[in-house]
Amino acid sequence: MATKPNPDSPLEGKALIKEVCRRIRVARSYWDAHNNAACRKEREKALALYSTLSKEQKDQIPQTLRVWLRYRSEKYFGPHQTPPGHKRRSAKGRR
């Protein structure tokens, strides 16, 4: 019977790479479902783990996942975007 790894122990090696890929895929699925809040949270977790990887480990992440995480999603979730919970005022209704 397979045992689950201890959630308190830090991931390393192949387990860390696998977890980064899993989190990116989950974020992409939220993105495809137009669930931006969940996508943003999952993307931030994936980026935090991704930043701990060495260059060799980053090269083991499939390129499509790396591109989505680092570039495409940055366009929509980067610091230049309005943070969640802040609604922009619309010109409609102003006089």
C-alpha positions in Angstrom: 0.0 0.0 0.0 1.4 3.4 -1.0 1.7 6.0 1.7 1.3 9.7 1.2 4.3 11.8 1.9 4.4 13.9 5.0 2.8 17.3 4.2 5.2 19.0 6.6 8.3 17.7 4.9 9.6 19.9 2.1 9.5 18.5 -1.3 12.7 17.9 -3.3 13.9 16.3 -6.4 11.4 14.7 -8.7 8.6 15.1 -6.2 9.1 18.9 -6.3 9.1 19.0 -10.1 6.0 16.9 -10.2 4.2 19.2 -7.7 5.2 22.3 -9.7 3.7 20.7 -12.9 0.6 19.6 -11.1 0.0 23.1 -9.7 0.5 24.8 -13.1 -1.9 22.3 -14.6 -4.5 23.0 -11.9 -4.0 26.8 -12.4 -4.6 26.4 -16.1 -7.7 24.3 -15.6 -9.1 27.1 -13.3 -8.1 29.6 -16.0 -10.0 27.6 -18.7 -13.0 27.6 -16.3 -12.8 31.4 -15.9 -12.2 31.0 -12.2 -9.7 33.8 -11.8 -9.5 33.9 -8.0 -8.7 30.2 -7.8 -6.3 30.5 -10.8 -4.4 33.4 -9.2 -4.0 31.5 -5.9 -2.8 28.3 -7.6 -0.5 30.2 -9.9 1.1 32.0 -6.9 1.7 28.7 -5.2 3.2 27.2 -8.4 5.5 30.3 -8.9 6.7 30.0 -5.3 7.7 26.4 -5.8 9.1 27.1 -9.3 11.4 29.8 -7.9 13.0 27.2 -5.6 14.0 25.0 -8.5 17.6 24.9 -10.0 18.1 25.7 -13.7 18.4 22.0 -14.4 15.2 21.2 -12.6 13.4 24.1 -14.4 14.5 22.5 -17.7 12.6 19.4 -16.7 9.3 21.2 -16.6 7.5 20.9 -20.0 8.0 24.1 -22.0 4.2 24.7 -22.5 3.8 24.8 -18.7 6.8 27.1 -18.2 5.5 29.5 -20.9 2.1 29.7 -19.4 3.4 30.2 -15.9 6.1 32.8 -16.6 4.8 34.8 -19.6 1.2 34.3 -20.6 -0.3 34.3 -17.1 1.9 37.3 -16.2 0.0 39.3 -18.7 -3.3 38.7 -16.9 -2.1 38.4 -13.3 0.9 40.7 -13.2 1.4 43.6 -10.8 0.1 46.0 -13.3 -3.4 44.5 -13.0 -6.1 45.6 -10.5 -5.7 43.4 -7.4 -8.6 41.1 -6.5 -11.4 42.6 -4.4 -11.0 46.0 -5.9 -13.7 47.0 -8.3 -13.0 49.6 -10.9 -15.5 52.4 -11.2 -17.4 52.4 -14.4 -18.1 55.6 -16.4 -21.7 54.4 -16.6 -23.7 56.1 -13.9 -21.4 59.1 -13.4 -22.5 62.5 -14.4 
